């Protein structure tokens, strides 16, 4: 048996803001200065690591997927852009097929399809059958010799694809075609690919135990169509799927759309800098979970580059989401929220160790999302730090967001409001019993924006420095109706 060990450079971002604010300054509108400073401070270091297959676990340490995969001797199938479907049998590099679909049509559980670097013509692929537990079907690229996976340098919106580095599957026209369609399949692994110019890269439904790793995706969906596009679509009765070391750049509308249960997203990077056709080309949702339960999103980075036509939703949980853990992620320049909980069915989720930067909203709680936990969060140089709002979604006129817990939050350099209770529609709905503790707040124009009914909200065991004003009232709300309690809060060098 031959064992191949892969060496990767993960797309891992470790940069953070070092220039803490430690002297009082006049609070002014410094948006353009902040945005320039943020772009200069973001650095993506290139780090070499050695990666081996490991057990994938949920946050309770129960193993939900353990890919102890066995590759059988003599079961490789080879594909090359210089191969021949008609005269070769695919059993050696010299006998490689030309198309990936030819290899998929004959692959069996436990086999590996090795795809050599090169540029491949447009094709839409499907798997005729599933793998088996311990014997997945694996697609994996190589450069010259199977298993010689080169070191991957950091790839972002400024980088270019290189077919000499790994297979480049170019659809030729991003308005048409799905590259992979997976339905009713299990135990499939796709590794080490570059994909560009398709409408959807991979559409997964009613599929379990899919493993995607070390993949670069760029320029997807029709930028002439109205709100059209998903980079990775995982919907309808999926469970225990893993996305790891995936980088995606510029897909119209929505980049990664996930639903159902027990998934792991690890080291995902999403960038958007295309506003060439306004809202048709600009990315709206970066990573969105809809109806997801008991899943983990970790070690990931998303960035909206510049002032795009879509304001940008960051790590978003919509509709019914429970028991998810969102940890150690970074969101940059998301005007519609770096981390978002939305709708009354989104409850019991934990956000821990995350960071928000840039001209944006930090944490957004809206349309009834309740009983979620935000812990060990940094919100740096944003427009507003923590915002509650209600809209016409989710039957409206209920509550904006109640019984959420915020603990050990660092907020520095906020342009407008530290806490905003002033959504865009209904002032007579309620935010109640949200608990804020162990906050370190430095710099801001207003501590509170108040524009709807709120009850029994409390900030305690915290410090506030260099915040100009206490409150700004909206929607004819009177100060006597405000129920925001400060308990054991140290207030220094502020205007109240």
N, C-alpha and C positions, 0 to 999 in steps of 0.2 A: 504493500500500500504506500502511495506517495502522499505526503502531507504538504500542503502549501500554506506558508505563513505570510500574511499580507502586512505591508508597512504603509502607514498612512500619515498624512499630515491633516489632522482634523481642522475644520473651519471653526477655530475656537477663539473667541474674543475675550481678552482679559483687560482691556482698557477701562479706565474709570476716571472720574474727575478728581484731581488731586488738590485743586485750588479752593480749599474750604474758605468760606467767608468769615473773617474773624475781626473785622473792624466795621463800625457803623457807617453807613453811607446813605445819602439821600435817595429815597425811593422815586425813581423816574421811569418813564417808558423806554426801556432799553432793549426792545425785541430784536432789532437788526444786529446789535452788537453781540447779543447772546447767540443768535443763530450762526454768526460767523465764528465765534469762539468754539461752539460745539463742533463744527466741521473740522476745525484745526486740531481739536483735542482727541478725536476718535482715531485710534491706531489699531490696526489688525496685525498682531505679531505672527510670524511664521514659526511654528513649533513642530518638531519631529517627535513622533511617538510610535510605539509599537503596540498594535492592537491584536488581541486574540479573541476568539469567540468566548462570550461569557454568558452566564445565566442572566436573564432579564427578569427583574422582580418588580412588584408593585410596592407601594409605600408601607405596607404592613409586612414586608419581607416574605410574602408568600410567592413562590415561583409560579409565574403565569405562562412563561415560555422559556424553555431551556434548549437551545439549538445544538444538542450534541449530535451533529450530523455526521454520517458515515459516507465517505466517497468510496465507491467500489472500484477495485482495480480494473483498468481497461474499459471504463465506461464513459470516457470523455468524448464529446462531440465538438468539432472545430468549425469555426466560421471565419472567413476572411473576405474583405472587400475585393480581393483578387481571386476568390475561389470559384467553384463551378458546381451549380446545382445538378446539372444533367449528367456529368461524367465522373464526379467524385462521390465517395461514400462517407465523408465527414469523420473518418476514424483517426486521422493524423493531421498535423499542420499542413503537410503537402497535399492531402486529400480533402482540404477544407471545403465546406459549402460556401456559396456566395451570399445567401440570404439567411437571416435568423429564423424566419418562419419554417424554412426547410428543416432546420435542426429541431425546432419545437415539434414538428409533426412526427418525429421519430424518437424524441427523448422519453425516457422512462424514469420512474421514481428512483432516486439515488444517483442520478447522472448529473454531470456538469456540462453545460454548453460554454466553451471558451470562445470569446469573440475578440479577434485581434484588432488592434488600433487601425483606424482608417475612417474614411467618410463613406457612409452608407446611404443609399437612395431612399426616398420616401417609402414607407411601408407601414401597414397597420397589422399588429400582431395579436395573436390569441393563443392560449394554451389548450390543446385538445384534452389534456387530463391533468389531474392533481398529483402532487407528491404525496408522501406518506410520512407519519411520525418517524423521525430518525432518518428518513430518506427523502429529503426535499428535492425538488427540481431546481437547479441553480443555474443562473446566467451570470457569467463573470468575464470582464474584459481583461486583456493583457496587452503588453507592448510588443515584445519580441518572442518571449518564451512564456508559456503558461505559468502563472505564479510570480511573475516578475513585476508586479504592480509598482509603478514608480511612486516616489514621494509626491504627494499632492500639496501644491502651494496654495495659500489662501486665495480664494476666488470671490470676487464681488462684482458690483455693477460696472467697474472700470476694466474688468478682465475680458479676455477673448478666449473663445473655445479653440482647442488645438487637436485636430484629428490624428496627429502623430503621437499624441500623448495617451489618448484612449479613444475607443470607438465614438464617433460623432454620428448620431442619427438625426439627420436634417430632413424635416418634412417638406421643406421648400415653400410652403404656403401656410402661415399660421392661422388662416381662416377656416381650414378644413382638416379633417382627419384626426383620429385618436390613435395614439401609438400603441398603447396596451389596453386591452379590455379584459378584465378579470371578473368572472361571474361564476358562482358555484365552484370555486377552486380553493384548495388548501395547500399549505406547505410549499410555497413558491418563494424563491429568493432571487433578487436582482441586485447586482453589485457593479459599481465602477463604470458608469456610463455618462456620456454627455448627450443631452437631448435639446433640440431647438426647432422652432417653427412648426409646431403642431397646435391644434385647437385645444385638445386635452392631452396631457402626456399619459396619465394612467387613470382609468376609470374603474374603481373597485366596488363591487356590490355583492352581498351575500357570500363573502369570502373571509376565511380565517387563516391565521398563521402565515401571513405574507410578511416578508422581511426585505426592506429596501435599504441599501447602504451605499454611501459614497457616490452620490449621483449629483450631477450639475444639470439644471434646467434653465433655459433662457427663451425669451421672446415667444410666448404662447398666446393663443387666442387672437381673434379678429379685432383689430384696433379700429375698424370702421363700423363695427356693430355696437348697438346700444347695450351697455352693461352685460357683457358676454365674456365668460371665461372662468376656468378653474385649472390650476396647474396639476394638483393632485386631488382627485375627488374620491373620497372613501365614504360611501353612503349605503344605507339599507342593509341591516343585518350582518354587520361585520364585527369580528371580535379578535382580540389577541394579535393585532398586527403591529409591526414595528417599523418606524422610519428613523434612520440614523445617519448622521452626516450628509444631509441633503442641503444643497444650496440652490435657491431659485431667484431668478432675476427677471423682472418685468413680465407679468401676466396681467391682462386686463381683468378687472372685477375682483376675483377672489383667487388667492394663491393656494392655500392648503385648506381644504374643507373636509372635516372629519365628523363622523357620526358613529353611534353605537358604543361598544364597551371594551374595556381592558386593553387599550392601546398604549404604546410608548412612542413618544416623539422626543428624540435625543439629539442635540447638536444640530438643529435646523437653522439655516440662515436664509432670510428673505429680504431682498432689496427691491426698491422701485425708484426709478428716476425718469420715467417716460410719461410726459404729458403732451405728446405731439398732437394727439387728436382729443385733447381735453379729457373728459370723463370716460371716453371710450377706451383710452389707452392706459390711463392712470389706475394703479391698483387701489382698491377700496378696502377689502379685508385681507389681512396678511396671514394670520393663522386663526381660523374660526372653528370652534367646537359647537355642534348643534345636536342636542340629544345624546350627549356622551356621558358615560358613567365609569367611575373607577379607573380612570386613565391618568397618565403622567406626561407632562410636557416639561422638559428640563434642558438646561445648558444651551439655550437657543437665543438668537439675536435677530431682530427685525429693524429695518430702517427705511423710512420714507425720506428720500433725498430731495431737498428743496421744497418749493411751494407747488405741489402737484394739484391737479384739478379735483381729485378726491382727497379729502382731508385725512383719511387713514384711520381704520380701526385696527388696533394692535392684536394682542392676545385676547380673543373675544370668546366668551361663553354665552350662547344664546338659547332661548327657549328652555328645554328641560336638560339640565346638567347637574349631576350630583356625584359627590365622592371623588372629585378629581383633584390632583395636586399639580400646581403650576409653580415650579421652583427654579431659582438660579438662572433667570432669563433677563434679557435687556431689550427694551423698546425705545426707539429714538424717533422723535418728531412726529408722533401720532396725535393729530389734532382732535380726533374723536375718541381718545383714550388709549394709553399704553397698555393697560390691563382693564378689561371690561367684564362686568357681570350684568346680565340683562334678562328680564322676564321672571315672573313669579316661580317658575319651575327650576330656576337656577339657585340651588341651595346646597349648603354643606360642602362647599369647595374650599380648598386651602391654597393661598398664594403666599409663598415664603421665599425670602432671599432674592427678590427681584429688584430691578432698577429701571427707572424711567428717566429719560433725558430729553431735553429739547423743547422746541416751541410747540407745546402740546398740552393736553389734559393728562394728568398722571393716572389716577384711579377713577373709574367711572362706574357708578352704581345706578341702575335705572330700571324703570318699568316693573318694579316689584321684587327684584332680586334680594334675597334675605338670608340670614344665618350663614354667611360666608366669613372666612377668616383671612385677614391680611396681616402678615407678620414679617418683621425684619425687611422692610421695604425702604429703598432710597428714591426720592423724587427730587431731581436736580434740574434747576433752571427751566422750569416749565411755565406755561401761561397760568393754569390753575392746577392746584395739587389734587384735591379730592372733591368730586362733583357728584351730586344726586340730582336726578331729573326723572320726569314722567312724560310719556307721549301717548299717542293714540293706539300704540301697539299693546297687545296682551290685555285687551278689553278696557284699558285705561281706568282712570278714577278709582284706584284701589289704594296702593301705597307706593311710594317712590323707591323705597329700600329700607328695610328695618332689621333690627337685631343682628347687624353685622358687627364684627369685632376687628379693630385696627390696633395693632400693638407693635411697639418698637419701630416707629416710622421716623425717618430722617427727611426733613423737607428744607431745602435751601434754594434761595434765589427765585422765589415765585413772583411772576410779573403782576398778577392780579389778586386772586383769592386763594387762601389756604383751604378753607372749607366753603363750598358753594351749595346752598340749598335753594336753587332757583332754576328749575328746569324750563323747558321751552313751551309748555302747554297748560298744565292744570295746577293752579296754586292751591286748590282746596283738597288735594290728596296729601298724604301724611308720610313723613319720615320719622320713625320712632325708635327709641331705645338702641341707637347705634352707640357703641362704646369705643372711645379713643383713649389709649393710655401709652405712656412712655414715649411721647413725641419729643423730638428735638427740632424746633422750628426756627429758622434764621432767614430773615429778609422776606418781605412781602408787602403789598400795598394795603390789603384788607385781611383781617383774620377770617371774617365771615361775610358771605353774601347771602342775604335772606329774602326769599321771595315766595315761600309757601309754608304751610303749616308743618311744624316739626315739634316733636314732644320727647322729653326725657333723653335727649342726647347729651353725652357727658365727655369732657376732656379732662383727664386727671394724670397726676404724677408726670408732668411734662414741663418743658421750658420753652419760652417764646422770647426771641430777641429781634430787634430792629424791624418790627412790623408797624407801619405808619398809622393805621386806623383800625378800630375794633370791628365796625360793621358797616355794610351798605345795604339799605333796605330797598326792595323792589316790589312791584305789584301791589302797592298800597298796603303792604304789611306794616303793622305798627310795632314799635319796639317792645311794647308790653306783651305782645303775643309770642315773643321769642323764648324758646326753652332750650338753651344751650348752656350747660353748667360747666364752670371752670372750678376744678377741685385740686388743691395742692399743685398749682401751676405757678412757676416762677416767671415773671414778666420783667424783662430788662430792656432799657433803651428803646422803648416802643411808645406809640402815641396814645396809650390808654392805660 
